[in-house]
Amino acid sequence: MRIDIWSDIACPWCYIGLTRFDRVLAEFPHAEQVSVTLHSFQLDPTLPESYDGTETEYLAQTKRLPESQVRQMFDQVKAAGAPEELTLDFDTIKVANSRRAHRLLHAAQDADPTGRTAWALKTALFRAHFTEGETISDTDTLVRLAAHAGLDEAVARDAVDSELRDREVAHDIEEAGAYGIRGVPFFVFEEKYGVSGAQPAEVFESALAQVWDELHPEPVKRSLVTVPGAADAEACGPEGCN
């Protein structure tokens, strides 16, 4: 079964949603036969490479919201992440553009077609951004995280500013537009079924089971109707004839 996921590193609901989905997938009986591919999406391509203020200040300014309202939104997100054992520290987040990190993820996907390296890197990027207060647009930070996830350091360093990788990011974003995706995370099962947002675990469980059953239907069981007036007669079976 094929699953494609669009998400942005600078998106807290993506962190929560992908973590929740990964936990559900690990318990799915056919997990080894599920192929997951990560795709790039940028909620705000205009984000600066770096910003001196806090995440709260940036969103309050750009969205024209009171800082108290932004902090209330953050509290709701932190509460949603707690059951997944995620720590989201919005006070230490470094506002940064995620484009370089997305290029790096494409390099990780190419280096390991199983997707494990890309998934490990994506998880590390989420943690670095939302928990550890690192700058996800910084080349040295990205290369270090990529190397720890299993990507060759030279490949990683080349990827962060690669025009080829940037075109791959752009293609992902265009493909999202073709699907009508306007928000992330977004999960596409078998290029047919879409699941939007950080859904509860039971929604992911249901989607996995439904699509799997559709791809692997049970054999049709046939039932016979006895001919009227016919009675049991002599016949042979595995244990002999009567």
C-alpha positions as CSV (number, residue, x, y, z in Angstrom):
1,M,0.0,0.0,0.0
2,R,1.3,3.4,-0.9
3,I,0.9,6.5,1.3
4,D,2.1,10.0,0.4
5,I,2.4,12.7,3.0
6,W,2.7,16.4,2.5
7,S,3.9,18.4,5.5
8,D,6.0,21.4,6.5
9,I,8.7,21.4,9.2
10,A,7.6,24.7,10.6
11,C,4.1,23.3,11.2
12,P,3.3,22.0,14.7
13,W,0.3,20.1,13.6
14,C,2.5,18.3,11.1
15,Y,4.8,17.2,14.0
16,I,1.8,15.9,16.0
17,G,0.1,14.3,13.0
18,L,3.1,12.5,11.6
19,T,4.1,11.3,15.1
20,R,0.6,10.0,15.7
21,F,0.4,8.4,12.3
22,D,3.8,6.7,12.8
23,R,2.6,5.2,16.1
24,V,-0.5,3.8,14.4
25,L,1.4,2.5,11.4
26,A,3.8,0.6,13.7
27,E,0.9,-1.3,15.1
28,F,-0.7,-2.0,11.7
29,P,-0.5,-5.8,11.0
30,H,0.7,-5.2,7.4
31,A,3.1,-2.3,8.2
32,E,6.0,-3.9,6.4
33,Q,4.0,-3.8,3.2
34,V,3.3,-0.1,3.4
35,S,5.4,2.4,1.5
36,V,5.5,5.9,2.9
37,T,6.9,8.9,0.9
38,L,7.3,12.4,2.4
39,H,6.6,15.4,0.3
40,S,7.4,19.1,0.7
41,F,5.0,21.9,1.5
42,Q,5.6,25.4,2.7
43,L,2.9,27.1,4.7
44,D,4.7,30.4,4.4
45,P,7.4,30.6,1.7
46,T,8.0,34.2,2.6
47,L,9.5,33.3,6.0
48,P,12.9,35.0,6.5
49,E,16.1,32.9,6.8
50,S,16.3,34.3,10.3
51,Y,14.3,36.6,12.6
52,D,15.4,38.3,15.8
53,G,12.1,38.2,17.6
54,T,10.1,35.3,19.0
55,E,7.6,33.0,17.2
56,T,4.8,34.8,19.2
57,E,6.0,38.2,18.0
58,Y,6.4,37.1,14.4
59,L,2.9,35.6,14.2
60,A,1.3,38.5,16.0
61,Q,2.9,41.0,13.5
62,T,2.3,39.0,10.3
63,K,-1.2,37.7,11.2
64,R,-2.2,40.9,13.0
65,L,-3.3,39.1,16.1
66,P,-2.9,40.0,19.8
67,E,0.0,38.2,21.3
68,S,-2.3,36.9,24.0
69,Q,-4.4,35.2,21.3
70,V,-1.2,33.7,19.7
71,R,-0.1,32.3,23.1
72,Q,-3.5,30.8,23.6
73,M,-3.2,29.0,20.3
74,F,0.2,27.7,21.3
75,D,-1.2,26.4,24.5
76,Q,-3.8,24.4,22.6
77,V,-1.2,22.9,20.3
78,K,1.1,22.0,23.2
79,A,-1.8,20.2,24.9
80,A,-2.5,18.3,21.8
81,G,1.1,17.2,21.5
82,A,1.4,16.0,25.2
83,P,-0.3,12.6,24.6
84,E,2.2,11.9,21.9
85,E,5.0,12.8,24.4
86,L,6.0,15.8,22.3
87,T,7.5,18.9,23.9
88,L,6.7,22.0,21.9
89,D,8.5,25.0,23.3
90,F,7.2,28.0,21.4
91,D,9.3,30.4,23.5
92,T,12.6,29.0,22.1
93,I,11.6,28.5,18.5
94,K,13.8,30.2,15.9
95,V,11.7,31.6,13.1
96,A,13.3,30.4,9.9
97,N,12.5,29.4,6.4
98,S,12.2,25.7,5.8
99,R,13.1,25.6,2.2
100,R,16.7,24.3,2.7
101,A,15.5,21.6,5.1
102,H,13.0,20.4,2.4
103,R,15.8,20.2,-0.1
104,L,17.8,18.1,2.3
105,L,14.8,15.7,2.8
106,H,14.7,15.0,-0.9
107,A,18.4,14.1,-0.8
108,A,17.6,11.7,2.1
109,Q,14.8,10.1,0.1
110,D,17.0,9.5,-2.9
111,A,19.8,8.1,-0.7
112,D,17.5,5.6,0.9
113,P,14.4,4.6,-1.2
114,T,12.9,2.8,1.8
115,G,12.2,6.2,3.3
116,R,13.6,5.4,6.7
117,T,16.4,8.0,6.5
118,A,14.0,10.7,5.3
119,W,11.6,9.9,8.1
120,A,14.4,9.9,10.7
121,L,15.6,13.3,9.4
122,K,12.1,14.7,9.3
123,T,11.6,13.7,13.0
124,A,15.0,15.2,13.9
125,L,14.1,18.5,12.1
126,F,10.8,18.7,13.9
127,R,12.5,18.1,17.3
128,A,15.3,20.6,16.5
129,H,12.7,23.3,15.5
130,F,10.0,22.8,18.1
131,T,11.9,21.4,21.1
132,E,15.6,22.3,20.9
133,G,15.4,25.8,19.6
134,E,17.7,25.3,16.6
135,T,17.6,27.2,13.4
136,I,16.4,24.9,10.6
137,S,17.7,27.2,7.8
138,D,21.3,27.0,9.1
139,T,23.5,24.9,6.9
140,D,25.8,23.5,9.6
141,T,22.7,22.5,11.7
142,L,21.1,20.8,8.8
143,V,24.2,18.9,7.8
144,R,24.7,17.7,11.4
145,L,21.1,16.5,11.7
146,A,21.3,14.8,8.3
147,A,24.5,13.0,9.2
148,H,23.0,11.8,12.4
149,A,20.0,10.5,10.5
150,G,22.3,8.5,8.2
151,L,22.9,10.8,5.2
152,D,26.4,11.3,3.9
153,E,27.7,14.6,5.1
154,A,29.0,15.7,1.7
155,V,25.6,14.8,0.1
156,A,23.8,16.8,2.7
157,R,25.9,19.9,2.4
158,D,25.5,19.9,-1.4
159,A,21.7,19.5,-1.1
160,V,20.8,22.5,1.1
161,D,21.4,25.0,-1.7
162,S,21.0,22.6,-4.7
163,E,19.0,23.9,-7.6
164,L,18.0,20.3,-8.5
165,R,16.7,19.7,-5.0
166,D,14.9,23.0,-5.1
167,R,13.1,22.0,-8.3
168,E,12.0,18.8,-6.5
169,V,10.6,20.8,-3.6
170,A,8.7,23.0,-6.1
171,H,7.4,19.9,-7.9
172,D,6.0,18.6,-4.6
173,I,4.3,21.9,-3.9
174,E,2.8,21.9,-7.4
175,E,1.6,18.4,-7.0
176,A,-0.1,19.4,-3.7
177,G,-1.9,22.1,-5.6
178,A,-3.1,19.6,-8.2
179,Y,-4.6,17.6,-5.4
180,G,-6.2,20.7,-4.0
181,I,-4.2,20.5,-0.8
182,R,-4.3,23.8,1.0
183,G,-3.3,22.8,4.5
184,V,-1.0,20.2,6.1
185,P,-0.4,17.6,7.2
186,F,-2.2,15.8,4.4
187,F,-2.1,12.1,3.8
188,V,-2.9,10.5,0.4
189,F,-3.6,6.7,0.4
190,E,-3.1,5.0,-3.0
191,E,-3.4,8.3,-4.9
192,K,-7.1,8.0,-4.2
193,Y,-8.1,8.7,-0.6
194,G,-7.2,11.9,1.3
195,V,-6.9,12.4,5.0
196,S,-6.4,16.0,6.1
197,G,-4.9,17.2,9.4
198,A,-3.5,15.7,12.6
199,Q,-6.4,13.2,12.9
200,P,-7.1,11.1,16.0
201,A,-5.4,7.7,16.0
202,E,-8.7,5.9,15.2
203,V,-9.1,7.8,11.9
204,F,-5.7,6.6,10.8
205,E,-6.4,3.1,11.9
206,S,-9.7,3.1,9.9
207,A,-8.0,4.5,6.8
208,L,-5.2,1.9,6.9
209,A,-7.7,-0.9,7.3
210,Q,-10.2,0.3,4.7
211,V,-7.6,0.9,2.0
212,W,-5.8,-2.4,2.7
213,D,-9.0,-4.4,2.5
214,E,-9.9,-2.7,-0.7
215,L,-6.5,-3.7,-2.2
216,H,-6.6,-7.2,-0.8
217,P,-10.3,-8.3,-0.9
218,E,-11.3,-11.5,0.8
219,P,-12.2,-14.4,-1.7
220,V,-15.9,-14.4,-2.5
221,K,-17.7,-17.2,-0.7
222,R,-20.3,-19.0,-2.7
223,S,-23.4,-20.7,-1.2
224,L,-25.5,-23.3,-3.0
225,V,-29.2,-23.7,-2.8
226,T,-30.4,-27.3,-2.4
227,V,-32.6,-28.5,-5.3
228,P,-36.2,-28.9,-4.1
229,G,-37.1,-32.6,-3.5
230,A,-33.4,-33.7,-3.5
231,A,-32.4,-35.7,-0.4
232,D,-28.9,-36.9,0.7
233,A,-27.8,-39.8,-1.4
234,E,-24.7,-42.0,-1.6
235,A,-21.5,-40.2,-2.2
236,C,-17.7,-40.4,-1.6
237,G,-15.7,-38.1,0.6
238,P,-12.2,-37.8,2.1
239,E,-13.0,-40.6,4.6
240,G,-14.4,-43.0,2.1
241,C,-17.7,-43.8,0.3
242,N,-21.1,-44.7,1.7
